[in-house]
Amino acid sequence: MTANPVRLGAIKDAQSFEGPAPFFDVAEKTGEIFGENVFSLAVMQKRLPKAVFKSVAATIQKGERLDPAVADLVATAMKDWAMERGVTHYAHVFYPLTGLTAEKHDSFLEPVGDGTAIWEFSGKTLIQGEPDASSFPNGGIRATFEARGYTGWDVQSPAYILENANGNTLCIPTIFVSMTGEALDHKTPLLRSQAAMAEQARRVLALFGHEDIDNVVSYCGPEQEYFLVDRAFVNSRPDLLNAGRTLFGAKPPKGQEFDDHYFGAIPERVLAFMHDTERALLKLGIPAKTRHNEVAPGQFEIAPVFERANLASDHQQLLMSTFRSIAKQHGMECLFHEKPFAGVNGSGKHVNFSFGNGNQGNFLNPGDNPHDNAQFLVFCAAIIRAVHLHGGLLRLTVASAGNDHRLGANEAPPAIISIFLGDQLADVFDQIAKGGEATSSMQKGVLSVGVDTLPDLTRDAGDRNRTSPFAFTGNRFEFRAAGSNQTVASPMVIINTIMAEALDFAATEIEAAMAAGAEFNDAVAALLKTIVEEHGAVIFNGNGYSEEWHAEAEQRGLKSLRTTVDALPEWLTPESKELFSKYGVFNDAELESRYEVGVEQYVMTVGVEANLTSEIARTVVLPAALRYQTELAQNVAALKAAGVEPDLGTLQKVSAPLARLTTAVDALDAAIEGAHEHEGIAEAAYLRDVVLAAMGDVRAAADELEGLVADDLWPLPTYQEMLYIR
């Protein structure tokens, strides 16, 4: 086979690139580098006066208000520590509604006025910054001419040093708000929702007789899926470069049907990348724990240990930027799009959620006999109520144009939000529904594998369910619907807020029953029975991929918000406005803002992809197909001239999809032009219903041609090349 020179060069590059040698010294103890670049509590304890350290530690660990008087001393200690590590600049890092990380670098160097300069970093500068607020997505909160916005130091998320060959930077996690106080970021509502949930959880704990109630926090352990593709291929694919996903590409002869990639041996080049990323993450205090091959070829996963949700959210953003940077050093591109390749599994970000505190532990730990654990049952019942009442908001928080390609397929949970409890808990709550109380719990068993040399294995009391969007997995719930490219802050905001409402309801019901003369245990039993009867419809332990479930879910009254366009209006329902206002998470202006930003991002994403589809079809695919058609036609003419009757089959096979491609591209261009006749959510709906369908027609014709056109003429790297050449 004689390959196209561009693709031949790309393949050679992909096969020969070795990347930098792994700089993870296997003899180096990870304990010595973990948190090396973090201004942690341990570092602060060594560098701050005792009283100052206690004040800052109280803010971090117990959620007490920061004392502004300590800021100067903290800033000086932070600067000295950073400069000892080669830092010359600092940056307030914040998380705008783009879903990415934003930062503005400033130097520690300050001119004195006598021709000299000093290194300085004041408490005022540490606490507050002022980036431009008009150029980030804000949904109308700030006009273009209204530029002022503020960043505010988030003490609970530690500062860290970001290493770079061109200089190290001190990064300070912050909130980002407008001049009038509205949240323009993901961190501010996350902190608000955390406080709201904690307040209501403390009420429940107090009813159970706890007096030593520590600060309650939500915990998050996000599993991150991603693809690695050689950069030579990516640079030859305008769609991957500009949209993060392939808009063209025929299914390869071999995909994922053998299940041979899942948990298989990690390729050497990929393992070198993983070594380097893990070392960088450990130095940043990110507790990377698990790594493995995922289902799709070229797909992998990393999972960290649980952390406080606010810190886990910051670490997730930092993890993604670290992966992108180090992948380039290894000659690869790290793709976080939810569906970069059609026909193989896309990537999600499973958000494992629990909540608890230092004294009472994990509130979602059922123990060996959950039927006897009334406190656990109340917290678990609160989740059942929360998910049933606010499933639309949970669906909304994972809504994006990219995730629409993934949700509902046989690789991800459906857009219908339900809860999987497992056999043990489902049985306990079924007993409560039927009799008002539970008297037994299914127990763990023993599994004999029939091999004399192996010990018996412990069998859990319930199985797992990968088709459920919100599944109990032993001591936590796993929200499986989030997309790979999305911030975990958004689902955690919703989970915290709806939990605040559900715990508020639970505490209020118990208090009211006891005020009316009921015993505490009877009040709890009545609450549990009420919740199961009124909200048990959200519990589903079956196959979420089945068509039967969609029909059954509709009968149960569960929402099916299949696309982002369907989900976005959930921001503005009266119920949402009342919920977020009551618990101080969003005001009406902030809700309107997020709705407008969501619509705008959907419209821009599909619009860019549509224009790319048209451009690539006209300037890349169509010329290649025409050249091949011309070659075939010339061959036919030459055979006729030689007196040989030509076989027209191949020419006809190519000509038919080529004609369809030309027609489809013209139709797509007309559809793109028609989008300008609509605005807002109507434009988003038009793009979903008309433009995406037109893009599909173009792709179908182009992908058919890919299987017909001579390989040396086909200009785009194929799935077979991108997914299997390491």
N, C-alpha and C positions, 0 to 999 in steps of 0.2 A: 504494500500500500504506500503510495506517495502522498504524504500529508501536506496540507496547506502550510506554507512557510511560517505564518504567524502562530498557528496551532502547534506545529512541530517544535518551534522554539519554546512555546509555553510548556509543552510536555517534557522537553529536555530539561528545562529549568526546574520543573516540578520533581523530576526524577533525580536530579543531581544536587539540588540544594540541600545542604546539611544543616545550615543555621549555626548559631553560636554554640560552642560547647556548653553543656549544662554547668551553671556556676553554683549548683547546689552541692556543697561538699558533704558527702554522705557521712563523713566522720564528725561533721559539725552537729552538735546537739541542738535540736530545734528549741529546747527550752532556753538556750542562750540567746537565740535571735527573736523569740516570740515577743512582740511588742517593742522591739528595739527602737523603732522610729515613732513611738507613741508617747506623748506627754501624759502618762498614766498617773493614777493615784500613787503608785509606788515611786515614780519620779518626783511627783509633787511633795510627797512626804519627806524626801531627802533634801529638797531645795527650798521649801517654804517654811516660814516660822510656824511653830506648832499651832497657834491660835488661827492663823490664816488657813492652814491646811484643814483644820477641823471644820472651819466655816465652809470651805469649798467642798469637802467630803460630804457634809450634811446636805448640800444642794444636790450632789451627784447621787448619793445613796438613798436619801430620804425625801427628796423632792422639795426641800425647803428653799425659800426665796434667796437668791444670791445677794450677798451684801456688797454693794458697789464699792465700799471702802477698801475691799481687799484686791480690787482689780489691778491697781498699779503694781503691787508686789507680785501678783501672779504673772502679769505681762512681762515684767523684768526677768523673772525666773524662766519664763517660757522662751524669751528672746535669747538669754544666755545659753540655755540648753540647746536651742536650735543652732545658734552660731557655732557652737562647739562641734557641730556636725556639718559644717560647711554651708549653712543656710544664710542667704543674704536678703531674701524677699519673703513676704508673707502674703497670704491670700485668704479672704473670707470666702469660704466655699458654701454655695447654696444650691437649692434644687428647684429651679423654676418649672413652670407647667409644660415645658418642652419634654420633660421626662429625662433630660440629661443633667449633667453637672455644670455649674457655672462658677467662674472664679475670676478675680481681678488681682493681679500681682502688684504689690507695692514694696518699695525697698525700705529696710530699716535705717538707711542712711538719711540723715536730716542736716541740711546746711545750718551753720550757726550764725553766719552774718559777717564773720571776720575773715572769710576766705577759706575756712575749714569746715569740717562736718563731723558729726558724731553718730554713733549707732544708738537709735532710740526706738522704744516701743512702749507707748503709754497705755494705762488702763482704759482710758477713753477710746483709744483706737482699737483695743482688743474687743471692747464691748459692742461697739457700733461702727458700721461702715455705711457708705452711701453710693451704691451702684445705680445706673440708669434703669428706671422702672418702666419706661415707655416702650422699649424695644423687645421685651419679652411678652409671650402670650399672657393677656390679662382679661380678655373677654369684655373689654369696655370699661374696666375699673379706672384705667389711666389712659388719657388721650395722648397722642404723640407729642404734643407740646407740654404735657405734664410729666416731667422726667424724674422727679424726685422719688426715690424709694430707699428703704433702709434694710441693712442686715443687722441681726442681733446675735451675739455669741450664745450658742447652746452649750452650756457648761457640762451637760450630761453626756455629750458626745466628745471624746477627747481630741485635742489637736494632734496632728501627726505630720511627719516629714515625708514629702513625696520626692523620691530620688529621681534624678534625670542626669544624663551624661553632660548636659549643658548647665547644670546647677540645681541645687536642692531648694525646695520651697516649703515653708511652714504653712500648713493648711489648717484653718480654723472653721469647723462646721458652724453654720449660722442659720437662722430663720431669714425669710425675705418677705417684707411687707411693704405696702404702699404708704405714702405720706399720711393717709387717713386711716391706716391701721388694718386694712383688709389683707388677708393672706394671698400672696402671689406665688406661693411655693407649696411643696408637699410636706415639709417638716412642721410648719406652724399648726395645721389642722391635726397632724399626728400627735403633737404634744398636747393639744387641747383635748382630743378624744381620749388620750391616755388618762388625763386628769379626771375626765368625766366618768370613765369606767371605774377608776380606782375609788372614787368617792362612793359609788353605789356598791361596789364589792365590799368596802369596809362596813357598810350598813348591814349587809348579809352576815359577814363574819361576826359582827357585834351581837346579832341575834342568836348566833350559835354559842355565845358566851365567851368569845375570845376577848381578852383585854390587852394583850401585847401585840396589837395589830401593826405590823411593819408596813412600809410603803408598798402598795400593790402596783404591779406592772404587768403589761402583756409581753409575752415572749414570742419570738419569731425565728424560725429556722428555714430559710428559703433554699430549696434545691434548684440549681441552675443548669438548664440544658443549653447546648450550643453546638454549632458546626464549625469545623476547621476545613478550610479550602486553601489550596496553594494560591499565593497572590498572583502568580503568572496567569492563572485561569481567571481570577477575578478581574484583573486589569484588561482582559479580553472580553469581558461581559459588561456592556454598559448598563444592563438592568441590575446586576449585582452591585455595581459601583454607585448607582444613583438611587435605587429603590431598596436595596438590601435583600431582594429576592429575585428569582429567575422568572421572567415573564414569558419565556420560551423554553422548551426543552422536552424532548420525547422521553418516554419511559425507557430506561435501559433494559437490556435483555435480562439482567439479574438485578433485583432490587433488594428488599429486606425480607423476602418471603422465606428464606432459609433460617431466619433468626440466628444467623451465625455471627453477627457483629455484637449482639447484645451480651454484655459482660465477657466479651472475648479478650484475648491478649491485646494489650494496648500497643499500637505501633510505636517503634522506637522514636521516630521523629516527634510524634505526639507526646510520648512520655518525657522527652527532653523539654518540650514546651511546658508540660505539667510540673516538672521539677522546678523550673524557673518561676512559674506563676506562684506556686505554693511557697517558695522561699520569700518572694516579694510580699505575699499576703500575710505570712507569719510575721514578718518584720513590721507590718502595719497593724498587727494585733487582730487579724481576721482569722478565726479558728477553722481553717479549712480542714476537713476531716476525711471525706470520702471522694473517690474519683473512679470512674469506670466508663466503658463504652456504652452508649445508649443503643436503642433499637435500630435506628436508621444508619446506613453506612456513612461514615464521616461525622457522626454525631457522638457527643460525649456529655458527661455530667459531673458537676462538683457539688458537694453538699457540706455546709459548715455546721458547727455546733450551735445550739440555741443561744440567742442573746436577747437582751432587752430590745423591744421592737424598734425603738428609735435608733439605737446603735446598729441593729441588724439592717435597717433600711439604708443608713449611711454606708455601711460596709458593702451592701449589694451594689450600690452605685460605683463605689471604689473598685470592687471586684471586676465589674464589667469594663471599666476603663483600663484596668491593669491587664486584663486578658487581651483587649484590643492592641495595646501597646506591645506586649511581649510576643503576641502572635506575629506581628510585623517583623520583629527581630529574628524570628524563625522562618521568615519567608512565607508566612501564612496569613490568612484573614480569618478572624473570629466573627462568625455571623450569629447575631442574636435575634434575627427576624423570626417570627413565629412559624413561618412556612416558607423557607428559602427555596425548597425544591418540591414541586408537585409530585404526588404519587408515593412519597415516602413520609414517614412521620415528621411532624413539625416539632417545635421546641416550646416547652412550658417552663414555668417557674412555680413549683409547688410550694405554697406558703403554709408551713406547719405552725399552728397557733396554739398557745396555752397561756395561762396567766396565773399569777401567784405572788408570793413574797418570801422574805427570808425566814419568818417565824412559822407560818402555816404551810409553807411549801407549795407544791404544784396543786392548784385547785382541781385539776382534771385527772388526778391520779385516783382511780376507782378502788384500789386495794384488791385483795383476793375475793372479797365478798361485797360487791357494790350495792347489793340490796340493803346492807346494814349501814352504808356510808351515806347518811342523809345529806351531809354538806355537799358531797360530790354530786348527788342526784339533783340538788337544787341548782348548782352551777351548770350541770349538763342540761337540765330542763330549760334553764334560761337561754342556752344556746339554741335549743329546739324552737323556742318561741321566737327568738331573734331572727333566725334564718327563715322561718315560715312567714313572719310578718314583713320582712325586708329582703326577701330573695331578689327582688328587682334591683335593689341597690347593690347587692353583691354581684349580680350579673353586670351591672353598669360599671363597676369598678375594674372589670377586666375587659371592657369593651374597647376595641380598636380595629382599624381596618385590617391590620396584620392578624390579629387573633380571630377575626371572622373566618379566616381560611382554615383555622385549626379546630375551633370549638364545634362539637357535634359530630365530627368525623370519628372513625374507629381508632382514635389515637388520643382522644381528649374527652373530658366530660361533656355532656350536652349543655346547651344554653339554659336548660331547666335546672334551677337550683334546688337540690334535695340533700337530705342528710343520710349517711350510712352509719348505723350504730354498731353493727356486728351482732352476732347471735346472742352473746351474753347480755349486752345492754338492751337489745331489742326485747329479749325475754323479760328482763326486769321491768321495763316500762310497760310491756304488755300486761304483766301482773298488776301493775298500778292502775292501768286503765280499766281492768276488769273487776278488781276487788278493792281498790283504794290503797293497797299496800303490797309490797313485794316481800316474799318470805324465803326466797332462795335465789342463788346465782349459779349459773353453769360454771363448772370448774375446769381448770386446765387438766389436760390428760397426758398420757405417755404414748409416744409414737415409737413402735419397734420397727426397724428397717430391715430386719431379717438377716443381719450380718453379725456373726458371733463376736467378732473383734470390736464392734462398735457399741458404745453405750446407748441406752434408750434416749430419745430426744423428747424435750418438753413440747407438748402441743398446746397452743393457745386456745382459749375458750371461744374465740371467734376468728373468722377469716378476715382478709382485707378485700377491698373492692376498688379497683383502679378506674371503674367507670363512674364513680360518684364524685360530684364536685366538692362535697364537704363531708369528709369521711373521718370517723373516729378510728385512731390507729394505736390504741393502748393507753396513752396518757396525754393525748393531744388530738386536735382536729387538723386535718390536712385539707386546705383549700386548693384544689388541683386545677382550677380554671384559669389562673393567671398566666399571661403570656410571657415568653422568655425575655422580651425587650422592655417589659413594663417595670416600673418601680413598685416595690412591695409596700411602700408607704400608703398607696391608694387603698388596697384591700384592708390594710391594718387600720386605717382611719374608719372605714365602714364597720369592720368587725368590732373595734372598740366602742364605737357610738351605739350600734344596735345592742351590744352587750350592756352598755350603760342603761339603756331603756328597759331591757329585760330584767336586769338586776334591780332596778328601781321598782319595777312592777312586783317582783318577787318579795322584796323587803316590805313594800307597802301592803301587800296582801297578808303577809304573816303578821305584821304589826296590827293591822285592822282586825284580824281574827283573834289575836291575843287580847286586844283592847275590848273585844266583845265577850271575853271570858273563856276562849278556847285555850287548851294546853298547847305548848309549843309544838310537840310532836304531831298533834292533831292538825295544827295549822299548816305544818310542812306537808303532811300527807294530803290535805285538801288542795294545797297549791299544786303539788305534783300531779294529782289527778286532773285538775282543771287544765293544766298546760298540755298534758297528753291528749285529753279529749278535744281541746280546741285547736291544737297545733300538730297533732300526730300525723296529719296528712303529708307533712314534709318528710317523714321518715320513709325511706325506700332502700331496701337491702338487695334489690335485684339488679338486673343488667341494664345500666343506663344507656347502652348503645342500641337497645332494641326499639323497633317501631312501636311495639305494644306499650312500652313505657310512655311514649309521647301521648298516646291516646289516653292512657290511664292518668297521666299527670294533668291533662286537661280536665278530666272528670273530677280530679281532686281539687281543682281550682288553682293549680300552680301556674305561674307565669311562664310563658315560653317566648323569650325575647331573643329571636334567632340572630339578629344582626346588631351592630353598633347603632344604626339608625333607629332601631326599635327601642334600644336601651337608653339612649341619651335623654329622652324626656323624663326619665325617672328622677333626674336632678330637681325638677321643678314641680313635682306633684305636691299638693297641699300637705300630705303626710310627711314628705321629705322635709319640707320647709319647717313644719312644726317640730320634727325630730331634731334637726340640726340646731335650730334656734333654742330649743329647750335646754340642750346640753352644751350650748356655747361653742359648737364646733365650726359652723358656718353661719353667716348671716345671709339674708336674701341676695344681697349684691354678690357675695362670694359664690353662691349657688348659680346665679345667672352667669357669672364669669366662667365657671367650670363647664356649664352647658355650652356656652358660646365657643369656648376653646375646643371642646370636644368636637363640635360640628365643624369648626374651621380646620382642625387637624385631619378629620376624616376627608373633608372635601379636598384639601391640599394633597393628601397621600394618594387618593384614587386619581386625582387630576394629574399628578406627576407620573404615575404609572401608566395612565392612558396615553399621555403624550409620548412617553418612552416607547410604549408598544407600537404606536404609529411610526415613530422615527426609526426604530430598529427594523420593523417590518419593511419599510420603504427603502432604507439605505443599506441594510445588511442582508436580510433574508431574501427579499425580492430580487436584487441583483444576482445573488448566487444562484437562485433557482432559474433565472433567465439565462445565465451563462450555461448552465447544464442543459436547459431546454435547447439552446442554440447548438451546443455540441451534438446533441441527439439528432436535431433536425439536419445538421450538416452531414452527419453519418448516414442518415436516411437518403439524402440527396446524392451522396457519393456512391452508395450501394445501387441506387436506381441508375445512375450514370454508367455504372459498371455492368449493368444488366442483371443485377441480383435483386430479387424481390425482398425488400426490407421487412423486418418485424416491427410494427408500429406500437407494440404493447407498452414498452417502457416509456416512449414519448407520450403516449396517451395517459399513462399513469401519472406522469409528472405534470402534464398540462392541466389536468382536472383540478388538483388542489392549488395550482398556480393561479388559475382563473378565480377560484374561490378566495384565495388570499387577496387578490387585487380588489375584488368586490367587498370583502370584509374590511379592508383598510379604509376604503372610501366610506363605508357605513360607520366605521369607528370615528373617522374625522367629523362626519356629520353629527354623530352623537356627542362628541366633545364640544362642538359648536353649540349644540342645543342646551348644554348645561348652563350657558351664560344667561338663559332666559329664566333661571330660577335663582332663589336666594335662600340662605340659611338651611334649615332642615329639609326644605323642599329640594334644594340642590343636592344635598346629601342623598336623599331618597332616589332622585333621578340618576345619580352616579351609580348607586347600588343596583337599581333595576334595569337601567338602559346601558350605561357605559361599561360596567363590568361584563355584561352579557356580550357586548360588541367586542370587548377585549378577548373574551373566550373564543369567539368565532375566528378572530385573527390567529390566535394561538393554535387552535385546532388545525387550521390549514398549514401553518408554518411547521408544526410538529410532524404532520404527515409528510411534508417535504423533506424534513430532516432524515427520515427513513428511506428516502428515494434518491436524493441528490448525492453525487459522488463525494466521498469523504474529503478529497483534496480541494473541493470547491466550497465545502460547508464552513462558514467563517467563525461560528461560535463554538467554544469548548462544550462538549456534550456532558450529560449527566454521568455517563459511563466514565469519562475522563476525570471529571471534577470530584466524584464521590469515591473513586477507587485508587487514584494515583496519589500517593502520599508524598 
